[in-house]
């Protein structure tokens, strides 16, 4: 595989949690590579460690051993503050529950990563507004999350994840809280926008239909990833 095109590389990653009786091994000597523009589904039984893996890939948790490298940067070679800046600039995150800030409008929620990155407010709001229009919410800019439907809230979450034009988009069950119709719309938006931006996408999902839309499908079992 041509690693010059690799956005994400995991090398011999293990995650072991201490326990009174015996350490609990969640991931063991796991390696994978995701290239620019590639979309990957990670599937597996509940409790197999899918969310743990996604948190490691996003630098939200540290591996017990091994390395996570994103665009040539060793995540855990960075200080905590440098990791936070790197995530804000280079990564986008989408979860099953939208995690929008309830007191802020859709526009303000989407602009937040840009404002944190110190983009001028006028520029940040313009970029956020343009992306919300692309996800069909140009009439909902001033609505707070409580005034939006579940599908609309998840579209706002997608816009927020992609507003910084990240290299890597990590999604944890992004359609798990939606009905079939909304789920289909949300995944179509996520994939089309990510493709337009050239982002690599890793999605943890139980949804076979969603997984079938992606370039690759990996199953996590006994701490290891296997291609399907």
Protein Blocks (a to p, Z undefined) as FASTA:
>chain_A
ZZklpmbdcehiacddddfklccdfbghiacdddehiacddeddehilmmmmmmmmnopa
ccfbdcddeehiafklpcfklmmmmmmmmpccddfbloiafkbcfklmmmmmmmmnopaf
klmmmmmmmmmmmnopammmmpcfklpcfklmmmmmmmmmmmnopabdcdehkllmccfk
lmmmmmmmmmmmmmmnopacddddfblklmmmpmbdcddeehiacdZZ
